[in-house]
Amino acid sequence: MAATATPNPFQFLPLVDKCTGSRIHIVMKRDKEIVGTPLGFDDSANMVLEDVKGIRNHT
């Protein structure tokens, strides 16, 4: 019987690590958007951002 691989929900963390110190644009649920500079993150993918600005969507 072949074992099925369990997807890793944190496989994006190396990408987030590469973005640390660079300006990023984040689209969240309900079309909320922010732009900021990541300072770091933890193992649960909580991010610390600086110089954050919210973007209003007028739909």
PDB file of N, CA, C and O in Angstrom, chain B, residues numbered from 101:
ATOM      1  N   MET B 101       0.849  -1.163   0.000  1.00  0.00           N
ATOM      2  CA  MET B 101       0.000   0.000   0.000  1.00  0.00           C
ATOM      3  C   MET B 101       0.902   1.236   0.000  1.00  0.00           C
ATOM      4  O   MET B 101       1.805   1.358   0.829  1.00  0.00           O
ATOM      5  N   ALA B 102       0.647   2.147  -0.939  1.00  0.00           N
ATOM      6  CA  ALA B 102       1.463   3.356  -1.054  1.00  0.00           C
ATOM      7  C   ALA B 102       1.004   4.394  -0.037  1.00  0.00           C
ATOM      8  O   ALA B 102      -0.192   4.586   0.184  1.00  0.00           O
ATOM      9  N   ALA B 103       1.960   5.046   0.563  1.00  0.00           N
ATOM     10  CA  ALA B 103       1.646   6.090   1.536  1.00  0.00           C
ATOM     11  C   ALA B 103       1.329   7.379   0.785  1.00  0.00           C
ATOM     12  O   ALA B 103       1.989   7.718  -0.198  1.00  0.00           O
ATOM     13  N   THR B 104       0.327   8.080   1.252  1.00  0.00           N
ATOM     14  CA  THR B 104       0.000   9.364   0.633  1.00  0.00           C
ATOM     15  C   THR B 104       0.705  10.474   1.402  1.00  0.00           C
ATOM     16  O   THR B 104       0.775  10.456   2.630  1.00  0.00           O
ATOM     17  N   ALA B 105       1.218  11.425   0.661  1.00  0.00           N
ATOM     18  CA  ALA B 105       1.932  12.533   1.287  1.00  0.00           C
ATOM     19  C   ALA B 105       0.928  13.532   1.863  1.00  0.00           C
ATOM     20  O   ALA B 105      -0.046  13.904   1.208  1.00  0.00           O
ATOM     21  N   THR B 106       1.179  13.948   3.074  1.00  0.00           N
ATOM     22  CA  THR B 106       0.344  14.980   3.700  1.00  0.00           C
ATOM     23  C   THR B 106       0.880  16.331   3.283  1.00  0.00           C
ATOM     24  O   THR B 106       2.064  16.617   3.464  1.00  0.00           O
ATOM     25  N   PRO B 107      -0.001  17.182   2.714  1.00  0.00           N
ATOM     26  CA  PRO B 107       0.499  18.490   2.302  1.00  0.00           C
ATOM     27  C   PRO B 107       0.985  19.308   3.489  1.00  0.00           C
ATOM     28  O   PRO B 107       0.382  19.288   4.562  1.00  0.00           O
ATOM     29  N   ASN B 108       2.069  20.018   3.283  1.00  0.00           N
ATOM     30  CA  ASN B 108       2.647  20.857   4.326  1.00  0.00           C
ATOM     31  C   ASN B 108       2.041  22.257   4.212  1.00  0.00           C
ATOM     32  O   ASN B 108       2.312  22.961   3.240  1.00  0.00           O
ATOM     33  N   PRO B 109       1.230  22.672   5.183  1.00  0.00           N
ATOM     34  CA  PRO B 109       0.597  23.992   5.078  1.00  0.00           C
ATOM     35  C   PRO B 109       1.584  25.154   5.185  1.00  0.00           C
ATOM     36  O   PRO B 109       1.226  26.296   4.898  1.00  0.00           O
ATOM     37  N   PHE B 110       2.808  24.877   5.592  1.00  0.00           N
ATOM     38  CA  PHE B 110       3.800  25.942   5.765  1.00  0.00           C
ATOM     39  C   PHE B 110       4.902  25.881   4.707  1.00  0.00           C
ATOM     40  O   PHE B 110       5.998  26.395   4.930  1.00  0.00           O
ATOM     41  N   GLN B 111       4.626  25.265   3.570  1.00  0.00           N
ATOM     42  CA  GLN B 111       5.655  25.151   2.539  1.00  0.00           C
ATOM     43  C   GLN B 111       6.002  26.496   1.903  1.00  0.00           C
ATOM     44  O   GLN B 111       7.007  26.607   1.202  1.00  0.00           O
ATOM     45  N   PHE B 112       5.179  27.521   2.143  1.00  0.00           N
ATOM     46  CA  PHE B 112       5.436  28.852   1.600  1.00  0.00           C
ATOM     47  C   PHE B 112       6.412  29.651   2.464  1.00  0.00           C
ATOM     48  O   PHE B 112       6.848  30.720   2.037  1.00  0.00           O
ATOM     49  N   LEU B 113       6.770  29.183   3.653  1.00  0.00           N
ATOM     50  CA  LEU B 113       7.612  29.955   4.558  1.00  0.00           C
ATOM     51  C   LEU B 113       8.980  30.320   3.966  1.00  0.00           C
ATOM     52  O   LEU B 113       9.456  31.426   4.220  1.00  0.00           O
ATOM     53  N   PRO B 114       9.638  29.442   3.185  1.00  0.00           N
ATOM     54  CA  PRO B 114      10.901  29.885   2.575  1.00  0.00           C
ATOM     55  C   PRO B 114      10.708  31.091   1.649  1.00  0.00           C
ATOM     56  O   PRO B 114      11.585  31.952   1.572  1.00  0.00           O
ATOM     57  N   LEU B 115       9.583  31.162   0.953  1.00  0.00           N
ATOM     58  CA  LEU B 115       9.300  32.304   0.099  1.00  0.00           C
ATOM     59  C   LEU B 115       9.111  33.571   0.934  1.00  0.00           C
ATOM     60  O   LEU B 115       9.614  34.636   0.577  1.00  0.00           O
ATOM     61  N   VAL B 116       8.385  33.449   2.047  1.00  0.00           N
ATOM     62  CA  VAL B 116       8.185  34.589   2.935  1.00  0.00           C
ATOM     63  C   VAL B 116       9.529  35.040   3.499  1.00  0.00           C
ATOM     64  O   VAL B 116       9.774  36.239   3.629  1.00  0.00           O
ATOM     65  N   ASP B 117      10.387  34.104   3.830  1.00  0.00           N
ATOM     66  CA  ASP B 117      11.719  34.440   4.356  1.00  0.00           C
ATOM     67  C   ASP B 117      12.520  35.246   3.327  1.00  0.00           C
ATOM     68  O   ASP B 117      13.233  36.180   3.695  1.00  0.00           O
ATOM     69  N   LYS B 118      12.409  34.895   2.056  1.00  0.00           N
ATOM     70  CA  LYS B 118      13.114  35.641   1.006  1.00  0.00           C
ATOM     71  C   LYS B 118      12.585  37.067   0.870  1.00  0.00           C
ATOM     72  O   LYS B 118      13.310  37.963   0.439  1.00  0.00           O
ATOM     73  N   CYS B 119      11.328  37.272   1.235  1.00  0.00           N
ATOM     74  CA  CYS B 119      10.702  38.599   1.113  1.00  0.00           C
ATOM     75  C   CYS B 119      10.999  39.511   2.292  1.00  0.00           C
ATOM     76  O   CYS B 119      10.695  40.703   2.240  1.00  0.00           O
ATOM     77  N   THR B 120      11.584  38.976   3.350  1.00  0.00           N
ATOM     78  CA  THR B 120      11.875  39.788   4.532  1.00  0.00           C
ATOM     79  C   THR B 120      12.762  40.966   4.137  1.00  0.00           C
ATOM     80  O   THR B 120      13.825  40.792   3.542  1.00  0.00           O
ATOM     81  N   GLY B 121      12.298  42.172   4.484  1.00  0.00           N
ATOM     82  CA  GLY B 121      13.037  43.384   4.161  1.00  0.00           C
ATOM     83  C   GLY B 121      12.635  44.021   2.841  1.00  0.00           C
ATOM     84  O   GLY B 121      13.088  45.121   2.524  1.00  0.00           O
ATOM     85  N   SER B 122      11.787  43.343   2.062  1.00  0.00           N
ATOM     86  CA  SER B 122      11.312  43.882   0.786  1.00  0.00           C
ATOM     87  C   SER B 122       9.849  44.271   0.905  1.00  0.00           C
ATOM     88  O   SER B 122       9.116  43.697   1.710  1.00  0.00           O
ATOM     89  N   ARG B 123       9.428  45.219   0.128  1.00  0.00           N
ATOM     90  CA  ARG B 123       8.033  45.669   0.143  1.00  0.00           C
ATOM     91  C   ARG B 123       7.154  44.611  -0.524  1.00  0.00           C
ATOM     92  O   ARG B 123       7.476  44.149  -1.618  1.00  0.00           O
ATOM     93  N   ILE B 124       6.036  44.213   0.124  1.00  0.00           N
ATOM     94  CA  ILE B 124       5.136  43.210  -0.441  1.00  0.00           C
ATOM     95  C   ILE B 124       3.699  43.716  -0.403  1.00  0.00           C
ATOM     96  O   ILE B 124       3.356  44.588   0.395  1.00  0.00           O
ATOM     97  N   HIS B 125       2.872  43.163  -1.268  1.00  0.00           N
ATOM     98  CA  HIS B 125       1.448  43.482  -1.365  1.00  0.00           C
ATOM     99  C   HIS B 125       0.700  42.205  -0.980  1.00  0.00           C
ATOM    100  O   HIS B 125       0.909  41.160  -1.596  1.00  0.00           O
ATOM    101  N   ILE B 126      -0.172  42.279   0.036  1.00  0.00           N
ATOM    102  CA  ILE B 126      -0.887  41.113   0.550  1.00  0.00           C
ATOM    103  C   ILE B 126      -2.377  41.305   0.316  1.00  0.00           C
ATOM    104  O   ILE B 126      -2.943  42.333   0.686  1.00  0.00           O
ATOM    105  N   VAL B 127      -3.017  40.300  -0.306  1.00  0.00           N
ATOM    106  CA  VAL B 127      -4.469  40.297  -0.496  1.00  0.00           C
ATOM    107  C   VAL B 127      -5.036  39.276   0.491  1.00  0.00           C
ATOM    108  O   VAL B 127      -4.687  38.096   0.459  1.00  0.00           O
ATOM    109  N   MET B 128      -5.917  39.760   1.366  1.00  0.00           N
ATOM    110  CA  MET B 128      -6.496  38.906   2.404  1.00  0.00           C
ATOM    111  C   MET B 128      -7.949  38.582   2.073  1.00  0.00           C
ATOM    112  O   MET B 128      -8.463  38.985   1.030  1.00  0.00           O
ATOM    113  N   LYS B 129      -8.597  37.856   2.965  1.00  0.00           N
ATOM    114  CA  LYS B 129     -10.005  37.521   2.786  1.00  0.00           C
ATOM    115  C   LYS B 129     -10.839  38.784   2.679  1.00  0.00           C
ATOM    116  O   LYS B 129     -10.456  39.844   3.175  1.00  0.00           O
ATOM    117  N   ARG B 130     -11.974  38.657   2.030  1.00  0.00           N
ATOM    118  CA  ARG B 130     -12.934  39.755   1.851  1.00  0.00           C
ATOM    119  C   ARG B 130     -12.307  40.944   1.130  1.00  0.00           C
ATOM    120  O   ARG B 130     -12.682  42.094   1.361  1.00  0.00           O
ATOM    121  N   ASP B 131     -11.340  40.648   0.247  1.00  0.00           N
ATOM    122  CA  ASP B 131     -10.704  41.653  -0.599  1.00  0.00           C
ATOM    123  C   ASP B 131      -9.998  42.763   0.161  1.00  0.00           C
ATOM    124  O   ASP B 131      -9.831  43.859  -0.376  1.00  0.00           O
ATOM    125  N   LYS B 132      -9.579  42.511   1.399  1.00  0.00           N
ATOM    126  CA  LYS B 132      -8.761  43.489   2.113  1.00  0.00           C
ATOM    127  C   LYS B 132      -7.337  43.367   1.586  1.00  0.00           C
ATOM    128  O   LYS B 132      -6.847  42.264   1.346  1.00  0.00           O
ATOM    129  N   GLU B 133      -6.679  44.508   1.408  1.00  0.00           N
ATOM    130  CA  GLU B 133      -5.310  44.518   0.900  1.00  0.00           C
ATOM    131  C   GLU B 133      -4.440  45.428   1.746  1.00  0.00           C
ATOM    132  O   GLU B 133      -4.878  46.487   2.195  1.00  0.00           O
ATOM    133  N   ILE B 134      -3.200  45.004   1.960  1.00  0.00           N
ATOM    134  CA  ILE B 134      -2.220  45.819   2.664  1.00  0.00           C
ATOM    135  C   ILE B 134      -0.882  45.737   1.932  1.00  0.00           C
ATOM    136  O   ILE B 134      -0.593  44.766   1.233  1.00  0.00           O
ATOM    137  N   VAL B 135      -0.083  46.776   2.109  1.00  0.00           N
ATOM    138  CA  VAL B 135       1.278  46.810   1.576  1.00  0.00           C
ATOM    139  C   VAL B 135       2.187  47.118   2.752  1.00  0.00           C
ATOM    140  O   VAL B 135       1.916  48.033   3.530  1.00  0.00           O
ATOM    141  N   GLY B 136       3.262  46.357   2.882  1.00  0.00           N
ATOM    142  CA  GLY B 136       4.179  46.581   3.987  1.00  0.00           C
ATOM    143  C   GLY B 136       5.493  45.850   3.783  1.00  0.00           C
ATOM    144  O   GLY B 136       5.692  45.157   2.785  1.00  0.00           O
ATOM    145  N   THR B 137       6.379  46.017   4.743  1.00  0.00           N
ATOM    146  CA  THR B 137       7.698  45.385   4.703  1.00  0.00           C
ATOM    147  C   THR B 137       7.799  44.367   5.832  1.00  0.00           C
ATOM    148  O   THR B 137       7.767  44.741   7.005  1.00  0.00           O
ATOM    149  N   PRO B 138       7.923  43.068   5.490  1.00  0.00           N
ATOM    150  CA  PRO B 138       8.039  42.051   6.538  1.00  0.00           C
ATOM    151  C   PRO B 138       9.363  42.158   7.299  1.00  0.00           C
ATOM    152  O   PRO B 138      10.434  42.275   6.703  1.00  0.00           O
ATOM    153  N   LEU B 139       9.261  42.114   8.628  1.00  0.00           N
ATOM    154  CA  LEU B 139      10.461  42.085   9.473  1.00  0.00           C
ATOM    155  C   LEU B 139      10.794  40.657   9.879  1.00  0.00           C
ATOM    156  O   LEU B 139      11.953  40.334  10.140  1.00  0.00           O
ATOM    157  N   GLY B 140       9.775  39.802   9.933  1.00  0.00           N
ATOM    158  CA  GLY B 140       9.986  38.414  10.319  1.00  0.00           C
ATOM    159  C   GLY B 140       8.663  37.700  10.474  1.00  0.00           C
ATOM    160  O   GLY B 140       7.597  38.287  10.288  1.00  0.00           O
ATOM    161  N   PHE B 141       8.744  36.412  10.819  1.00  0.00           N
ATOM    162  CA  PHE B 141       7.564  35.587  11.009  1.00  0.00           C
ATOM    163  C   PHE B 141       7.910  34.442  11.931  1.00  0.00           C
ATOM    164  O   PHE B 141       9.081  34.146  12.168  1.00  0.00           O
ATOM    165  N   ASP B 142       6.861  33.792  12.458  1.00  0.00           N
ATOM    166  CA  ASP B 142       7.093  32.645  13.335  1.00  0.00           C
ATOM    167  C   ASP B 142       6.654  31.356  12.651  1.00  0.00           C
ATOM    168  O   ASP B 142       6.231  31.377  11.495  1.00  0.00           O
ATOM    169  N   ASP B 143       6.754  30.235  13.360  1.00  0.00           N
ATOM    170  CA  ASP B 143       6.421  28.926  12.791  1.00  0.00           C
ATOM    171  C   ASP B 143       4.941  28.772  12.474  1.00  0.00           C
ATOM    172  O   ASP B 143       4.564  27.855  11.745  1.00  0.00           O
ATOM    173  N   SER B 144       4.100  29.645  13.001  1.00  0.00           N
ATOM    174  CA  SER B 144       2.665  29.596  12.701  1.00  0.00           C
ATOM    175  C   SER B 144       2.308  30.541  11.556  1.00  0.00           C
ATOM    176  O   SER B 144       1.128  30.729  11.257  1.00  0.00           O
ATOM    177  N   ALA B 145       3.294  31.126  10.925  1.00  0.00           N
ATOM    178  CA  ALA B 145       3.146  32.045   9.789  1.00  0.00           C
ATOM    179  C   ALA B 145       2.562  33.394  10.177  1.00  0.00           C
ATOM    180  O   ALA B 145       2.037  34.104   9.319  1.00  0.00           O
ATOM    181  N   ASN B 146       2.642  33.766  11.457  1.00  0.00           N
ATOM    182  CA  ASN B 146       2.289  35.125  11.867  1.00  0.00           C
ATOM    183  C   ASN B 146       3.431  36.033  11.430  1.00  0.00           C
ATOM    184  O   ASN B 146       4.596  35.749  11.706  1.00  0.00           O
ATOM    185  N   MET B 147       3.094  37.128  10.745  1.00  0.00           N
ATOM    186  CA  MET B 147       4.122  38.024  10.221  1.00  0.00           C
ATOM    187  C   MET B 147       4.155  39.332  10.997  1.00  0.00           C
ATOM    188  O   MET B 147       3.124  39.820  11.461  1.00  0.00           O
ATOM    189  N   VAL B 148       5.344  39.890  11.131  1.00  0.00           N
ATOM    190  CA  VAL B 148       5.522  41.226  11.693  1.00  0.00           C
ATOM    191  C   VAL B 148       5.874  42.124  10.521  1.00  0.00           C
ATOM    192  O   VAL B 148       6.867  41.897   9.829  1.00  0.00           O
ATOM    193  N   LEU B 149       5.040  43.165  10.298  1.00  0.00           N
ATOM    194  CA  LEU B 149       5.253  44.082   9.187  1.00  0.00           C
ATOM    195  C   LEU B 149       5.525  45.482   9.707  1.00  0.00           C
ATOM    196  O   LEU B 149       5.045  45.850  10.779  1.00  0.00           O
ATOM    197  N   GLU B 150       6.290  46.268   8.958  1.00  0.00           N
ATOM    198  CA  GLU B 150       6.481  47.678   9.287  1.00  0.00           C
ATOM    199  C   GLU B 150       6.066  48.514   8.091  1.00  0.00           C
ATOM    200  O   GLU B 150       5.980  48.020   6.967  1.00  0.00           O
ATOM    201  N   ASP B 151       5.811  49.781   8.350  1.00  0.00           N
ATOM    202  CA  ASP B 151       5.426  50.728   7.311  1.00  0.00           C
ATOM    203  C   ASP B 151       4.241  50.192   6.500  1.00  0.00           C
ATOM    204  O   ASP B 151       4.293  50.134   5.271  1.00  0.00           O
ATOM    205  N   VAL B 152       3.172  49.801   7.205  1.00  0.00           N
ATOM    206  CA  VAL B 152       2.007  49.165   6.588  1.00  0.00           C
ATOM    207  C   VAL B 152       0.979  50.213   6.180  1.00  0.00           C
ATOM    208  O   VAL B 152       0.700  51.161   6.914  1.00  0.00           O
ATOM    209  N   LYS B 153       0.432  50.014   5.002  1.00  0.00           N
ATOM    210  CA  LYS B 153      -0.641  50.868   4.501  1.00  0.00           C
ATOM    211  C   LYS B 153      -1.769  49.984   4.004  1.00  0.00           C
ATOM    212  O   LYS B 153      -1.533  49.013   3.286  1.00  0.00           O
ATOM    213  N   GLY B 154      -3.008  50.321   4.389  1.00  0.00           N
ATOM    214  CA  GLY B 154      -4.170  49.606   3.895  1.00  0.00           C
ATOM    215  C   GLY B 154      -4.625  50.200   2.575  1.00  0.00           C
ATOM    216  O   GLY B 154      -4.508  51.403   2.346  1.00  0.00           O
ATOM    217  N   ILE B 155      -5.139  49.349   1.719  1.00  0.00           N
ATOM    218  CA  ILE B 155      -5.645  49.788   0.415  1.00  0.00           C
ATOM    219  C   ILE B 155      -7.145  49.588   0.415  1.00  0.00           C
ATOM    220  O   ILE B 155      -7.622  48.488   0.693  1.00  0.00           O
ATOM    221  N   ARG B 156      -7.893  50.631   0.107  1.00  0.00           N
ATOM    222  CA  ARG B 156      -9.346  50.535   0.053  1.00  0.00           C
ATOM    223  C   ARG B 156      -9.770  50.171  -1.359  1.00  0.00           C
ATOM    224  O   ARG B 156      -9.319  50.768  -2.337  1.00  0.00           O
ATOM    225  N   ASN B 157     -10.642  49.185  -1.445  1.00  0.00           N
ATOM    226  CA  ASN B 157     -11.206  48.807  -2.731  1.00  0.00           C
ATOM    227  C   ASN B 157     -12.588  49.410  -2.836  1.00  0.00           C
ATOM    228  O   ASN B 157     -13.457  49.111  -2.017  1.00  0.00           O
ATOM    229  N   HIS B 158     -12.804  50.233  -3.806  1.00  0.00           N
ATOM    230  CA  HIS B 158     -14.105  50.860  -4.016  1.00  0.00           C
ATOM    231  C   HIS B 158     -14.856  50.063  -5.064  1.00  0.00           C
ATOM    232  O   HIS B 158     -14.775  50.349  -6.258  1.00  0.00           O
ATOM    233  N   THR B 159     -15.593  49.050  -4.598  1.00  0.00           N
ATOM    234  CA  THR B 159     -16.347  48.213  -5.541  1.00  0.00           C
ATOM    235  C   THR B 159     -17.824  48.435  -5.400  1.00  0.00           C
ATOM    236  O   THR B 159     -18.613  47.815  -6.113  1.00  0.00           O
TER     237      THR B 159
END
